[in-house]
Amino acid sequence: MNDERIDPRILRTRALLRQALLTLVPKKGFSSLTIQDITDQATLNRATFYLHYTDKNELLLDVFDDLIKQAIPLPVKDARDQNEVPRPIVAMFDHVAAYADFYRVILGEEGVPVFVARIRDYIENLVLQWILATQKIETGNLIDPGILVNFWAFAHIGVVTWWLDNDMPYTSEQMEQQLLIMTRIDPNHSGG
């Protein structure tokens, strides 16, 4: 849905609900959070909530979609031709650091599987876009791109979770370096 065509009151209401969820999850956790908690925090009524979302899971996924828009740059059509390539891994860690308390709960031991699945799907798509924009994918590679992007998605989620659990002991740039070293794979020359 294109936000430019939506009534500003609807955008404001959804923003209030998203902000309420971001504020409450670190305090109460997600599983114990009620619609009433969310609407009280947003200073709205329950009926208003249900005009916009069917349940708190749908709101959580909307929060993810909103957050991810500001988090990780998408590649240009052919990133090999750029003078300065954006650093999506650094951007991801910077984003997670900005919302660390929220992500600690959502990705932690009592995490929300639907949210983790959405993150995984997003990372898989993003990694595939970056691979296609920065490298030539040749047929006959030993590693299927689908396997590679799945590996990267789970590696990113695991490393981000570790980073949060250990109170972010390294900078975003240091985490990028470590993640790249651990996962350095050239899909065009792997295994040979």
N, C-alpha and C positions, 0 to 999 in steps of 0.2 A: 504494500500500500504506500502510495506517495504522500509523505507528510505535508507537502506544499498545498494539497487540495483539501486537507482536513481542517475543519473548523478549529480556530485557535483555542476555544474553550475545551475541546476534546484533547488537544495536545497538552494543554495545561493540566487537565485532570489526570491524564496518563503519566505525565511527568511527576505529579505529586504522588501517585501510587508507586511508581518505580523508585522514587527517592525514599518513600516510606519503607519499602522492602529493603533497600540498601542499608538504611539506618537500623532496621530491626533485626535483620539476620545475624549480625555480629553479637547482638545483645541477647537474643532469645533462641537462636538456632532457627533452622527452617522448618523442621518437622513439628515443633510445638507452636509455631506461628499460626495465628488464626486470621481469617478475613477481618474480623472485628479489630484485631490488633493493627492490621494494616490500615483500615479505614480510619481508626482513631488517630493514628500517627499522621495520616494525610489530611485530617480534619474533613473527611467526607463521610457519607453514609454508605451502608452496605449495598443499597439498591444502586447507587452510583457505581460501585465496584463492578457489580454484575452487568451493568450496561457496557462495560469495556472488556471484562475478562470472565471466563467461565469458572476459573479457580486460581489458586495461588501458583500452581505450576505454570499455567499460561502466562501469568504476570512475570514469573521468574524467567521464562524464555524470552519475553519481551525485554526484560532488563538485560539479558545477555545480548540480544540483538542491538540494543541501544549502546551498551558498553563496547561491543566489538567494533562498531562503526568508528569509534574514536581510538581504537587500540592499535591495530596492525595495518600498515600500508599495503595496498594491493600493488602488484607489479604493473609497470607500464607494458605496453604490447610486446616490446622486445627490450628487456632490461640489460641485455648485453651491450646495447648501444648507448647506455647512459654513462655520463662521466662519473656521477656519484650515485651508487645504488643504495636505496634505503635499506636500513637494517631492521628487518621485521622481527628478528628475535629480540633485539634490544628493545624495540617498541613494545613487544609483548611483555617483557619483564618490567619495563617502566609502568605499563598499564596495570599489571598485577600488583606492583608495589603501591600504586595509588589507591587501590581498593583491597589491600592486603587482608584486612579484618573480614571483609565479605568473602573473599576467595578462600580464606582459611576454613571457614565454616562449610562453604559449598563443596570444596574439594577434600575436606578432612574426613575423619573416620565416619562421621554421620552425614557424609555428603549426599548429594541429590543425583541419583543416576541419570535422570532425564537431562539435567544440566551438563553433567560430564559427557554424556553422549553428544549433546549439541556442540560442546567445545571440541570434542574429538572430530566430529564431522566438519566443523569449520576449519580446524587445523589441517585436516586431510585435503580439503578443497584448496586452501591457501597454499600449502606446500606444492600441490600439483600445479597450481598457477605459476608459482615461482620456478619450478623445474622447467615448465614449458617456456617461460619467458627468458630463462637464463642459460639453458642447456639444450643441446640438440638431442632429442630422444630418438634413438635408432632402433629399428626392429632387430630382434636377435639378442637384445640385452639379456644378461643372466638374471637380472632382478626386474620383476614385473613392477611397473610404476604404482599399481594398486597396493602391492605389498610394501613398497618403499614409503608411500604416504601414510599407510597405516602404522608402520614402525615409527615414523617421525611423530605422528600424532600422540601415540602412547608415550614415546620418549619425552616429548614436551610436557605432557600432563604430569608424568612421574617426576620430572626434574623440577617443575614449578611447585608441585606439592612438597617435595623435599625442601626446596628453598624456603617456602612459607613455614613449614614445620620447624626449621632451624633458624627462624627469625632473620631471614635474608642476609646471611653472612657475607655475601659477595655482591658487587655492583651488577647492574644489568649487563654491562659490557663484559665483565668477567664471566658471567653465566653464559653469555653468548659464546664466548671463546671455549669454555669447557664443553658446552653442548655440541658445538661444531667439531671439536676434537673427538669426542666420543662417537659421533655419528657421521664422521667424514666418509661419505660414500659417493663415488662417481658412478651414477647408474649406467653410464656408457662403457665403463671399463671394469666393472665389478667382477671379481672372481677370475680375472684372466690376466 
